[in-house]
Amino acid sequence: MNSRRDVESGGGGTKNRVGDTNNYSADAANSSAYVYDAENHRNSWLVPVFVVVNVVVFIVAMAINNCPKNNFGLQGDCVARFLGRFSFQPLRENPLLGPSSSTLTKMGALKWENIVHQHQGWRLFTCIWLHAGIIHLLSNMICLVFIGIRLEQQFGFLRIGLIYLLSGFGGSVLSSLFIRNSISVGASGALFGLLGAMLSELLTNWTIYSNKVMALLTLLIIIAINLAIGILPHVDNFAHIGGFVTGLLLGFILLPRPQYGWLEQRRLPAGIRLKSKFKAYQYILGIVSLILLIIGLSIALVMLFKGENGYDHCHWCHYLTCVPSSKWECNNES
């Protein structure tokens, strides 16, 4: 089984956003905390569109794969042959119930050789819309619905859409720096970006949470569990880490909330206005994050298209994607 973004660690177990922004203490207004109004919730349409696109792309991939025609029985018979050309590859080849690696590569899977030597940089984006199998797809889409819709309702389609797409791109870039001999597909990097954005949103808007410490601990545990699953073999944890870091930085840039008084100043006496929409630390976090994001992606892209191997600069990084044990072996690339 080729290295792919994990069906389970693409946000599994994070089905609800940690911390309720509608549940704030009575002292929030007096402490200049921004109080989120449930009436300001936006309708979510972009996340459902993302789900539909992922499902349609998977159906197209299965149609192109056409297992009964292209499978020569070397690794067994097609699964669910009653589906005709939409039947799955043999379980020995793909236990996630999906197409072959060659079909995924043809449709835009992440592959170092094609990106660097054939100048197919578009694969850094297309791979996030492909999935290794129906199990992989369902797992990621369920997580996207539970995480993404809530975020889109609160922050709008533009900001959440940017975080999703750029996090997926960031995950693809980091993955390509380290994984050369296997393909990688899946939305897990983008989903980890949403998790990272949730964490930075909690930190930069710290005062709106009534149970902020518990919310932070819960979110950190969820993130740690999902990243830990990524150390299993055949899981592209570099995509998870790259997506998470990208989303974390984007959250500081795109998700700060205005001070409570800024939104309520229409109720203040004439002539009394706040000088700043955001607090000083929010500006600092946003600016520093923007600088780090630009520098980090620029360096990573230059290294990638120069053909450099990430392991040459980080000899211990293979432990981030697979930790060997008596139960399995790691085929880390050098």
Salt bridges, closest charged atoms under 4 A:
ASP20 OD1 - ARG150 NH2 3.35
GLU201 OE1 - ARG17 NH2 2.18
GLU201 OE2 - ARG257 NE 3.24
ASP236 OD2 - ARG5 NE 3.91
GLU264 OE1 - ARG267 NH1 2.85
GLU308 OE2 - LYS306 NZ 3.51
GLU308 OE1 - HIS313 NE2 2.76
